[in-house]
Amino acid sequence: MAGRGPAPRAERSRETDTKRRAAELQRFAPDDEVRGRELPEHDWHPRTARWWETWRRSAQAQTFTETDWDFLEDTAFLHDQMCKGDSGLAAELRIRVAKFGATPEDRMRLKIAVDKDVPVAPVVAKVDPDRKSRLMAVVHD
């Protein structure tokens, strides 16, 4: 049986439990700093090379030790083989990347939060001038 049961919920039934869980989280802010090592010489699939660079820039990479990078490098070989057609490696790959917090669910299990301080760009609606004049005509009638 794959998986580890249901994912932890962000909100608990009691407010004090929610606050306690929030206090337990290890928080990281993305800084886009490149960490870790380059991939070793190999005929890497382009998706694997992109995947590796994503991990190197991830917020959780701030905590990776040399042994973590070794394990992730081994995982890159599995990722490469899967991208080249060996879909039998998908389950092992999913389990391995979960250990590093690949998905929001994985990060909740690891008690990791990635805080994004990205300002939200204002939404500017483009209005067709003809439509605007028709709407204004209706409003003024």
DSSP file (Angstrom, degrees, kcal/mol; ACC not computed):
  #  RESIDUE AA STRUCTURE BP1 BP2  ACC     N-H-->O    O-->H-N    N-H-->O    O-->H-N    TCO  KAPPA ALPHA  PHI   PSI    X-CA   Y-CA   Z-CA
    1    1 A M              0   0    0      0, 0.0     2,-0.1     0, 0.0     0, 0.0   0.000 360.0 360.0 360.0 124.2    0.0    0.0    0.0
    2    2 A A        +     0   0    0      2,-0.0     3,-0.3     0, 0.0     2,-0.0  -0.473 360.0  31.1 -85.9 156.5    1.5    3.3   -1.1
    3    3 A G  S    S-     0   0    0      1,-0.2    92,-0.0    -2,-0.1     0, 0.0  -0.148  77.9 -98.1  91.3 175.1    1.4    6.5    0.8
    4    4 A R        -     0   0    0      1,-0.6    -1,-0.2    -2,-0.0    -2,-0.0  -0.042  65.8 -91.1-126.5  30.5    1.2    7.5    4.5
    5    5 A G  S    S-     0   0    0     -3,-0.3    -1,-0.6     2,-0.0     0, 0.0  -0.319  78.1 -15.8  87.7-175.2   -2.4    8.1    5.1
    6    6 A P  S    S-     0   0    0      0, 0.0     3,-0.1     0, 0.0    -3,-0.0  -0.263  75.2-107.0 -65.5 149.6   -4.3   11.3    4.8
    7    7 A A        -     0   0    0      1,-0.1    99,-0.1   101,-0.0     2,-0.1  -0.410  40.8 -96.4 -71.6 149.5   -2.4   14.5    4.6
    8    8 A P        -     0   0    0      0, 0.0     2,-0.3     0, 0.0    -1,-0.1  -0.396  40.7-121.2 -63.0 143.6   -2.4   16.8    7.7
    9    9 A R        -     0   0    0      1,-0.1     3,-0.0    -3,-0.1    96,-0.0  -0.646   5.0-139.1 -86.3 145.0   -5.0   19.5    7.5
   10   10 A A  S    S+     0   0    0     -2,-0.3     2,-0.5     1,-0.1    -1,-0.1   0.885  92.8  51.0 -68.7 -38.4   -3.8   23.1    7.7
   11   11 A E  S    S-     0   0    0     10,-0.0     2,-0.2    -3,-0.0    -1,-0.1  -0.875  76.6-157.3-104.3 131.2   -6.8   24.0    9.9
   12   12 A R        -     0   0    0     -2,-0.5     6,-0.1     2,-0.3    -2,-0.0  -0.515  31.7-107.1 -98.3 170.9   -7.6   22.0   12.9
   13   13 A S  S    S+     0   0    0     -2,-0.2     2,-0.4     4,-0.0    -1,-0.1   0.797 106.1  52.0 -70.8 -27.0  -11.0   21.7   14.7
   14   14 A R  S  > S-     0   0    0      1,-0.1     4,-1.9     0, 0.0     3,-0.3  -0.906  79.0-136.5-111.8 140.3   -9.8   23.8   17.6
   15   15 A E  H  > S+     0   0    0     -2,-0.4     4,-2.4     1,-0.2     5,-0.2   0.866 105.7  56.0 -60.8 -37.3   -8.2   27.2   17.2
   16   16 A T  H  > S+     0   0    0      1,-0.2     4,-2.2     2,-0.2    -1,-0.2   0.867 106.4  50.7 -65.3 -34.5   -5.5   26.3   19.8
   17   17 A D  H  > S+     0   0    0     -3,-0.3     4,-2.4     2,-0.2    -1,-0.2   0.888 109.7  50.5 -67.9 -38.4   -4.5   23.2   17.8
   18   18 A T  H  X S+     0   0    0     -4,-1.9     4,-2.3     2,-0.2    -2,-0.2   0.918 111.8  47.3 -64.0 -43.6   -4.2   25.3   14.6
   19   19 A K  H  X S+     0   0    0     -4,-2.4     4,-2.0     2,-0.2    -2,-0.2   0.894 111.6  50.9 -65.1 -39.7   -2.0   27.9   16.4
   20   20 A R  H  X S+     0   0    0     -4,-2.2     4,-1.3     2,-0.2    -2,-0.2   0.925 110.9  48.0 -63.8 -44.6    0.1   25.1   17.9
   21   21 A R  H  X S+     0   0    0     -4,-2.4     4,-0.8     1,-0.2     3,-0.3   0.910 110.6  51.5 -63.0 -41.7    0.6   23.5   14.4
   22   22 A A  H >< S+     0   0    0     -4,-2.3     3,-0.6     1,-0.2    -1,-0.2   0.871 108.2  52.4 -62.6 -36.4    1.5   26.9   12.9
   23   23 A A  H 3< S+     0   0    0     -4,-2.0    -1,-0.2     1,-0.2    -2,-0.2   0.784 105.0  56.4 -70.5 -26.0    4.1   27.5   15.7
   24   24 A E  H 3< S+     0   0    0     -4,-1.3    -1,-0.2    -3,-0.3    -2,-0.2   0.688  84.8 107.6 -77.3 -18.8    5.7   24.1   14.9
   25   25 A L    <<  -     0   0    0     -4,-0.8     2,-0.7    -3,-0.6    87,-0.2  -0.335  66.9-138.4 -67.0 138.7    6.3   25.0   11.2
   26   26 A Q  E     -a  112   0A   0     85,-2.9    87,-2.5    84,-0.1     2,-0.4  -0.883  28.6-148.8 -92.1 118.2    9.8   25.7   10.1
   27   27 A R  E     -a  113   0A   0     -2,-0.7     2,-0.4    85,-0.2    87,-0.2  -0.739  19.0-179.9-101.5 138.0    9.4   28.7    7.8
   28   28 A F  E     -a  114   0A   0     85,-2.6    87,-2.7    -2,-0.4    31,-0.1  -0.986  16.3-147.5-132.6 142.8   11.5   29.5    4.7
   29   29 A A        -     0   0    0     -2,-0.4     2,-0.2    85,-0.2    87,-0.1  -0.922  29.2-112.7-107.7 134.3   11.4   32.3    2.3
   30   30 A P        +     0   0    0      0, 0.0    87,-0.2     0, 0.0    28,-0.1  -0.449  37.8 170.7 -63.4 133.6   12.3   31.7   -1.3
   31   31 A D        -     0   0    0     26,-0.3     3,-0.1    -2,-0.2    27,-0.1   0.376  40.6-128.9-124.8  -0.1   15.5   33.7   -2.1
   32   32 A D        +     0   0    0     25,-0.5     2,-0.3     1,-0.2    26,-0.1   0.669  54.7 151.7  58.7  19.5   16.3   32.2   -5.6
   33   33 A E        -     0   0    0     24,-0.2     2,-0.5    25,-0.1    -1,-0.2  -0.622  48.1-123.0 -78.8 139.8   19.8   31.4   -4.5
   34   34 A V        +     0   0    0     -2,-0.3     2,-0.2    -3,-0.1    23,-0.2  -0.740  39.0 175.5 -86.5 123.6   21.4   28.5   -6.3
   35   35 A R        +     0   0    0     21,-1.6    23,-0.1    -2,-0.5    27,-0.1  -0.706  34.6  28.3-120.6 171.5   22.5   25.8   -3.9
   36   36 A G  S    S-     0   0    0     -2,-0.2     2,-0.2    28,-0.1    30,-0.0  -0.190  88.7 -54.3  75.1-167.2   24.0   22.4   -4.2
   37   37 A R        -     0   0    0      1,-0.1     2,-0.1    32,-0.0    -2,-0.1  -0.572  51.0 -95.5-108.5 168.1   26.1   21.0   -6.9
   38   38 A E        -     0   0    0     -2,-0.2    -1,-0.1     1,-0.1     3,-0.1  -0.437  51.6 -94.4 -73.0 156.0   25.9   20.7  -10.7
   39   39 A L        -     0   0    0     -2,-0.1     3,-0.1     1,-0.1    -1,-0.1  -0.484  48.2-105.5 -67.3 144.4   24.6   17.4  -12.1
   40   40 A P        -     0   0    0      0, 0.0     2,-0.1     0, 0.0    -1,-0.1  -0.241  51.2 -72.7 -67.5 163.3   27.4   15.1  -13.0
   41   41 A E  S    S+     0   0    0     -3,-0.1     2,-0.3     2,-0.1    -3,-0.0  -0.368  81.1 124.1 -59.2 127.0   28.3   14.5  -16.7
   42   42 A H  S    S-     0   0    0     -2,-0.1     2,-1.8    -3,-0.1    -3,-0.0  -0.935  74.6 -91.8-174.2 159.6   25.6   12.4  -18.2
   43   43 A D        -     0   0    0     -2,-0.3     2,-0.1     0, 0.0    -2,-0.1  -0.587  58.4-168.7 -83.8  76.9   23.2   12.6  -21.2
   44   44 A W        -     0   0    0     -2,-1.8    33,-0.1     1,-0.1    -2,-0.0  -0.405  24.2-117.2 -74.3 141.7   20.4   14.2  -19.1
   45   45 A H    >>  -     0   0    0      1,-0.1     4,-2.0    -2,-0.1     3,-0.7  -0.551  29.3-119.5 -67.9 141.4   16.9   14.5  -20.3
   46   46 A P  H 3> S+     0   0    0      0, 0.0     4,-2.2     0, 0.0     5,-0.2   0.842 113.8  55.6 -56.2 -34.8   16.1   18.3  -20.5
   47   47 A R  H 3> S+     0   0    0      2,-0.2     4,-2.5     1,-0.2     5,-0.1   0.877 106.9  50.2 -65.5 -35.9   13.2   17.9  -18.1
   48   48 A T  H <> S+     0   0    0     -3,-0.7     4,-2.7     2,-0.2    -1,-0.2   0.905 109.0  50.8 -68.5 -41.3   15.6   16.3  -15.5
   49   49 A A  H  X S+     0   0    0     -4,-2.0     4,-2.0     2,-0.2    -2,-0.2   0.915 113.7  45.2 -61.7 -42.0   18.1   19.2  -15.9
   50   50 A R  H  X S+     0   0    0     -4,-2.2     4,-2.0     2,-0.2    -2,-0.2   0.900 111.6  52.9 -66.2 -41.1   15.2   21.7  -15.3
   51   51 A W  H  X S+     0   0    0     -4,-2.5     4,-1.9     2,-0.2    -2,-0.2   0.911 108.9  50.0 -59.4 -44.5   14.0   19.6  -12.4
   52   52 A W  H  X S+     0   0    0     -4,-2.7     4,-2.2     1,-0.2    -1,-0.2   0.918 109.7  49.7 -62.4 -45.1   17.4   19.7  -10.8
   53   53 A E  H  X S+     0   0    0     -4,-2.0     4,-1.4     1,-0.2    -1,-0.2   0.852 107.4  55.7 -65.0 -33.5   17.7   23.4  -11.2
   54   54 A T  H  X S+     0   0    0     -4,-2.0     4,-0.6     1,-0.2     3,-0.3   0.923 108.9  46.9 -62.7 -43.9   14.3   23.8   -9.6
   55   55 A W  H >< S+     0   0    0     -4,-1.9     3,-0.8     1,-0.2    -2,-0.2   0.893 108.2  55.8 -64.2 -39.4   15.5   21.9   -6.5
   56   56 A R  H 3< S+     0   0    0     -4,-2.2   -21,-1.6     1,-0.2    -1,-0.2   0.809 114.7  39.4 -64.2 -28.5   18.7   23.9   -6.4
   57   57 A R  H 3< S+     0   0    0     -4,-1.4   -25,-0.5    -3,-0.3   -26,-0.3   0.435  90.9 118.1 -99.5  -1.3   16.6   27.2   -6.2
   58   58 A S  S X< S-     0   0    0     -3,-0.8     3,-0.8    -4,-0.6     4,-0.2  -0.278  71.3-124.4 -68.8 153.1   13.9   25.8   -3.9
   59   59 A A  G >  S+     0   0    0      1,-0.2     3,-1.6     2,-0.2   -30,-0.1   0.881 110.8  56.6 -63.5 -38.7   13.3   27.4   -0.5
   60   60 A Q  G >  S+     0   0    0      1,-0.3     3,-1.9     2,-0.2     4,-0.3   0.684  86.8  78.8 -70.7 -15.7   13.7   24.0    1.3
   61   61 A A  G X  S+     0   0    0     -3,-0.8     3,-0.9     1,-0.3    -1,-0.3   0.688  74.7  79.1 -63.7 -16.1   17.2   23.6   -0.3
   62   62 A Q  G <  S+     0   0    0     -3,-1.6    -1,-0.3    -4,-0.2    -2,-0.2   0.738  97.4  43.2 -61.3 -21.5   18.4   26.0    2.4
   63   63 A T  G <  S+     0   0    0     -3,-1.9    -1,-0.2    -4,-0.1    -2,-0.2   0.514  85.6 120.2-101.8  -6.7   18.3   23.0    4.8
   64   64 A F    <   -     0   0    0     -3,-0.9     2,-0.2    -4,-0.3   -28,-0.1  -0.354  44.6-160.1 -69.1 135.6   19.9   20.3    2.5
   65   65 A T     >  -     0   0    0     -2,-0.1     4,-2.2     1,-0.0     5,-0.2  -0.473  39.1 -91.7 -99.8 177.3   23.1   18.7    3.7
   66   66 A E  H  > S+     0   0    0      1,-0.2     4,-2.2     2,-0.2     5,-0.1   0.885 128.2  52.8 -59.5 -38.8   25.7   16.9    1.6
   67   67 A T  H  > S+     0   0    0      1,-0.2     4,-2.2     2,-0.2    -1,-0.2   0.860 106.8  53.3 -67.3 -32.4   23.9   13.6    2.2
   68   68 A D  H  > S+     0   0    0      2,-0.2     4,-2.7     1,-0.2    -2,-0.2   0.926 108.8  48.7 -64.3 -44.3   20.6   15.1    1.0
   69   69 A W  H  X S+     0   0    0     -4,-2.2     4,-2.3     2,-0.2    -2,-0.2   0.874 109.9  52.7 -64.7 -36.3   22.3   16.3   -2.2
   70   70 A D  H  X S+     0   0    0     -4,-2.2     4,-2.1     2,-0.2    -1,-0.2   0.940 112.0  45.0 -61.3 -47.0   23.7   12.8   -2.7
   71   71 A F  H  X S+     0   0    0     -4,-2.2     4,-2.0     1,-0.2    -2,-0.2   0.895 113.7  49.6 -64.2 -41.3   20.3   11.2   -2.3
   72   72 A L  H  X S+     0   0    0     -4,-2.7     4,-1.8     2,-0.2    -1,-0.2   0.851 108.0  54.3 -68.1 -34.0   18.7   13.8   -4.6
   73   73 A E  H  X S+     0   0    0     -4,-2.3     4,-1.3     2,-0.2    -2,-0.2   0.918 108.4  48.5 -65.2 -42.8   21.4   13.2   -7.2
   74   74 A D  H  X S+     0   0    0     -4,-2.1     4,-1.3     1,-0.2     3,-0.3   0.894 110.3  52.9 -60.5 -38.7   20.6    9.5   -7.1
   75   75 A T  H  X S+     0   0    0     -4,-2.0     4,-2.7     1,-0.2    -1,-0.2   0.835 100.6  61.4 -65.8 -32.9   16.9   10.5   -7.5
   76   76 A A  H  X S+     0   0    0     -4,-1.8     4,-2.7     1,-0.2    -1,-0.2   0.872 100.6  53.7 -62.0 -36.8   17.9   12.6  -10.5
   77   77 A F  H  X S+     0   0    0     -4,-1.3     4,-2.2    -3,-0.3    -1,-0.2   0.901 109.9  47.3 -64.6 -39.3   19.0    9.4  -12.3
   78   78 A L  H  X S+     0   0    0     -4,-1.3     4,-2.4     2,-0.2    -2,-0.2   0.924 112.0  50.2 -64.8 -43.3   15.6    7.8  -11.6
   79   79 A H  H  X S+     0   0    0     -4,-2.7     4,-2.6     1,-0.2    -2,-0.2   0.911 109.8  51.4 -60.0 -43.1   13.9   11.0  -12.8
   80   80 A D  H  X S+     0   0    0     -4,-2.7     4,-1.4     1,-0.2    -1,-0.2   0.921 110.6  47.4 -60.6 -46.2   16.0   10.9  -16.0
   81   81 A Q  H  <>S+     0   0    0     -4,-2.2     5,-2.4     1,-0.2    -1,-0.2   0.879 111.5  51.0 -65.7 -37.2   15.1    7.3  -16.7
   82   82 A M  H ><5S+     0   0    0     -4,-2.4     3,-1.8     1,-0.2    -2,-0.2   0.920 108.7  51.2 -65.9 -42.4   11.4    8.0  -16.1
   83   83 A C  H 3<5S+     0   0    0     -4,-2.6    -1,-0.2     1,-0.3    -2,-0.2   0.788 106.4  56.3 -63.9 -26.1   11.6   10.9  -18.5
   84   84 A K  T 3<5S-     0   0    0     -4,-1.4    -1,-0.3    -5,-0.2    -2,-0.2   0.333 135.5 -81.8 -90.0   7.7   13.2    8.6  -21.1
   85   85 A G  T < 5S+     0   0    0     -3,-1.8     2,-1.6     1,-0.1    -3,-0.2   0.340  90.0 124.1 119.2  -8.1   10.2    6.2  -20.8
   86   86 A D    > < +     0   0    0     -5,-2.4     3,-1.4     1,-0.2    -1,-0.1  -0.613  26.3 170.3 -87.4  83.7   10.7    3.9  -17.8
   87   87 A S  G >   +     0   0    0     -2,-1.6     3,-1.5     1,-0.3     4,-0.3   0.602  62.4  82.5 -72.1  -9.9    7.3    4.7  -16.1
   88   88 A G  G 3  S+     0   0    0      1,-0.3     4,-0.3     2,-0.1    -1,-0.3   0.628  84.7  61.0 -67.4 -12.1    7.9    1.8  -13.6
   89   89 A L  G <> S+     0   0    0     -3,-1.4     4,-2.6     1,-0.2    -1,-0.3   0.469  75.6  95.7 -91.6  -2.9   10.1    4.2  -11.6
   90   90 A A  H <> S+     0   0    0     -3,-1.5     4,-2.6     1,-0.2     5,-0.2   0.887  82.7  48.9 -59.2 -43.8    7.2    6.7  -10.9
   91   91 A A  H  > S+     0   0    0     -4,-0.3     4,-2.1    -3,-0.3    -1,-0.2   0.929 113.4  46.0 -64.6 -44.9    6.3    5.4   -7.5
   92   92 A E  H  > S+     0   0    0     -4,-0.3     4,-2.3     1,-0.2    -1,-0.2   0.903 112.9  51.1 -64.0 -40.2    9.9    5.3   -6.2
   93   93 A L  H  X S+     0   0    0     -4,-2.6     4,-2.6     1,-0.2     5,-0.3   0.921 109.0  50.9 -62.6 -44.0   10.4    8.8   -7.6
   94   94 A R  H  X S+     0   0    0     -4,-2.6     4,-1.5     1,-0.2    -1,-0.2   0.907 111.3  47.8 -60.5 -42.7    7.3   10.1   -5.9
   95   95 A I  H  X S+     0   0    0     -4,-2.1     4,-0.9     1,-0.2    -1,-0.2   0.903 112.8  49.1 -65.4 -41.3    8.4    8.6   -2.5
   96   96 A R  H >< S+     0   0    0     -4,-2.3     3,-0.7     1,-0.2     4,-0.4   0.926 111.6  45.9 -67.1 -45.8   11.9   10.1   -2.8
   97   97 A V  H ><>S+     0   0    0     -4,-2.6     3,-1.1     1,-0.2     5,-1.1   0.786 103.7  65.0 -71.4 -23.9   10.8   13.7   -3.7
   98   98 A A  H ><5S+     0   0    0     -4,-1.5     3,-1.1    -5,-0.3    -1,-0.2   0.844  92.5  63.2 -63.1 -32.1    8.2   13.6   -0.9
   99   99 A K  T <<5S+     0   0    0     -4,-0.9    -1,-0.2    -3,-0.7    -2,-0.2   0.716 106.1  44.9 -64.7 -19.6   11.2   13.3    1.5
  100  100 A F  T < 5S-     0   0    0     -3,-1.1    -1,-0.3    -4,-0.4    -2,-0.2   0.439 122.5-102.8-103.1  -2.9   12.3   16.8    0.3
  101  101 A G  T < 5 +     0   0    0     -3,-1.1    -3,-0.2    -4,-0.4     6,-0.1   0.931  56.5 164.4  84.7  49.0    8.9   18.4    0.4
  102  102 A A      < +     0   0    0     -5,-1.1    -4,-0.1    -8,-0.2    -3,-0.0   0.852  62.8  35.6 -69.8 -35.7    8.0   18.4   -3.3
  103  103 A T  S  > S-     0   0    0     -5,-0.1     4,-2.4    -6,-0.1     5,-0.2  -0.738  88.6-107.8-116.4 163.6    4.3   19.2   -2.9
  104  104 A P  H  > S+     0   0    0      0, 0.0     4,-2.0     0, 0.0     5,-0.1   0.892 122.4  52.9 -55.3 -39.1    2.3   21.3   -0.4
  105  105 A E  H  > S+     0   0    0      2,-0.2     4,-2.0     1,-0.2     5,-0.1   0.920 108.3  49.4 -62.4 -43.9    1.1   18.0    1.2
  106  106 A D  H  > S+     0   0    0      1,-0.2     4,-1.9     2,-0.2    -1,-0.2   0.902 109.9  51.3 -61.8 -41.6    4.7   16.8    1.6
  107  107 A R  H  <>S+     0   0    0     -4,-2.4     5,-3.1     1,-0.2     4,-0.5   0.862 107.0  53.6 -66.4 -34.8    5.7   20.1    3.2
  108  108 A M  H ><5S+     0   0    0     -4,-2.0     3,-0.9     3,-0.2    -1,-0.2   0.920 108.7  49.4 -64.1 -42.0    2.8   19.9    5.7
  109  109 A R  H 3<5S+     0   0    0     -4,-2.0    -2,-0.2     1,-0.2    -1,-0.2   0.875 113.8  45.8 -62.2 -37.3    4.0   16.4    6.7
  110  110 A L  T 3<5S-     0   0    0     -4,-1.9    -1,-0.2    -5,-0.1    -2,-0.2   0.470 113.0-121.0 -84.2  -2.5    7.5   17.7    7.1
  111  111 A K  T < 5 +     0   0    0     -3,-0.9   -85,-2.9    -4,-0.5     2,-0.4   0.920  65.6 140.9  59.6  46.5    6.2   20.7    9.0
  112  112 A I  E   < -a   26   0A   0     -5,-3.1     2,-0.4   -87,-0.2    -1,-0.2  -0.952  32.7-168.7-118.4 137.7    7.8   23.1    6.5
  113  113 A A  E     -a   27   0A   0    -87,-2.5   -85,-2.6    -2,-0.4     2,-0.7  -0.994  11.4-152.4-126.1 134.0    6.2   26.3    5.2
  114  114 A V  E     -a   28   0A   0     -2,-0.4     2,-0.6   -87,-0.2   -85,-0.2  -0.921  16.0-152.2-104.3 112.9    7.4   28.3    2.3
  115  115 A D        -     0   0    0    -87,-2.7     2,-0.7    -2,-0.7    -2,-0.0  -0.749   5.0-158.9 -89.3 121.3    6.4   31.9    2.8
  116  116 A K        -     0   0    0     -2,-0.6     2,-0.5   -87,-0.1   -87,-0.1  -0.885  11.6-175.1-103.3 112.2    5.9   33.8   -0.4
  117  117 A D        +     0   0    0     -2,-0.7    -1,-0.1   -87,-0.2    -2,-0.0  -0.350  33.5 144.5 -98.0  50.7    6.2   37.5    0.0
  118  118 A V        -     0   0    0     -2,-0.5     2,-0.1     1,-0.0    -2,-0.1  -0.811  50.0-127.3 -94.2 120.5    5.3   38.1   -3.6
  119  119 A P        -     0   0    0      0, 0.0     2,-0.5     0, 0.0    -2,-0.0  -0.399  24.7-118.2 -66.4 141.9    3.2   41.2   -4.2
  120  120 A V        -     0   0    0     -2,-0.1     3,-0.0     1,-0.0     0, 0.0  -0.680  24.9-127.7 -83.1 127.0    0.0   40.6   -6.1
  121  121 A A        -     0   0    0     -2,-0.5     2,-0.1     1,-0.1    -1,-0.0  -0.533  29.9-108.0 -73.4 137.3   -0.1   42.5   -9.4
  122  122 A P        -     0   0    0      0, 0.0     2,-0.6     0, 0.0    -1,-0.1  -0.382  29.5-121.5 -66.6 143.9   -3.3   44.5   -9.8
  123  123 A V        -     0   0    0     -2,-0.1     2,-0.6    -3,-0.0    -3,-0.0  -0.764  25.3-164.3 -88.4 123.3   -5.7   43.2  -12.3
  124  124 A V        -     0   0    0     -2,-0.6     2,-0.3     2,-0.0    -1,-0.0  -0.938   9.9-146.2-111.5 116.8   -6.5   45.7  -15.0
  125  125 A A        -     0   0    0     -2,-0.6     2,-0.6     1,-0.0    -2,-0.0  -0.636   5.9-140.8 -84.0 136.0   -9.5   44.9  -17.1
  126  126 A K        -     0   0    0     -2,-0.3     2,-0.5     2,-0.0    -1,-0.0  -0.866  19.3-160.9 -95.9 122.3   -9.5   45.8  -20.8
  127  127 A V        -     0   0    0     -2,-0.6     3,-0.0     4,-0.0    -2,-0.0  -0.895  20.1-122.4-109.1 130.0  -12.9   47.1  -21.8
  128  128 A D     >  -     0   0    0     -2,-0.5     4,-2.6     1,-0.1     5,-0.2  -0.527  20.7-135.9 -65.0 127.5  -14.0   47.3  -25.4
  129  129 A P  H  > S+     0   0    0      0, 0.0     4,-2.3     0, 0.0     5,-0.2   0.864 104.0  51.2 -58.2 -37.2  -14.8   50.9  -26.2
  130  130 A D  H  > S+     0   0    0      2,-0.2     4,-2.1     1,-0.2     5,-0.2   0.911 111.1  47.6 -66.0 -40.7  -18.0   50.0  -28.0
  131  131 A R  H  > S+     0   0    0      1,-0.2     4,-2.6     2,-0.2    -1,-0.2   0.908 110.1  53.0 -65.4 -41.0  -19.1   47.8  -25.1
  132  132 A K  H  X S+     0   0    0     -4,-2.6     4,-2.6     1,-0.2    -2,-0.2   0.919 109.4  48.1 -61.4 -43.8  -18.4   50.6  -22.7
  133  133 A S  H  X S+     0   0    0     -4,-2.3     4,-2.0     2,-0.2    -1,-0.2   0.887 111.7  50.2 -66.1 -37.0  -20.5   53.1  -24.7
  134  134 A R  H  X S+     0   0    0     -4,-2.1     4,-1.7     2,-0.2    -2,-0.2   0.915 112.4  47.3 -64.8 -41.9  -23.4   50.6  -24.9
  135  135 A L  H  X S+     0   0    0     -4,-2.6     4,-2.2     1,-0.2    -2,-0.2   0.907 111.4  50.3 -66.0 -41.3  -23.2   50.0  -21.1
  136  136 A M  H  X S+     0   0    0     -4,-2.6     4,-2.0     1,-0.2    -1,-0.2   0.866 107.6  54.5 -65.4 -35.0  -23.1   53.7  -20.4
  137  137 A A  H  X S+     0   0    0     -4,-2.0     4,-0.7     2,-0.2    -1,-0.2   0.892 109.4  47.7 -63.9 -39.9  -26.1   54.3  -22.6
  138  138 A V  H >< S+     0   0    0     -4,-1.7     3,-0.6     1,-0.2    -2,-0.2   0.905 111.3  50.6 -67.7 -41.3  -28.1   51.7  -20.6
  139  139 A V  H 3< S+     0   0    0     -4,-2.2    -2,-0.2     1,-0.2    -1,-0.2   0.874 111.0  48.3 -65.1 -37.7  -27.0   53.2  -17.3
  140  140 A H  H 3<        0   0    0     -4,-2.0    -1,-0.2     1,-0.2    -2,-0.2   0.570 360.0 360.0 -83.4  -8.0  -28.1   56.8  -18.4
  141  141 A D    <<        0   0    0     -4,-0.7    -1,-0.2    -3,-0.6    -2,-0.1   0.480 360.0 360.0 -78.9 360.0  -31.5   55.7  -19.7
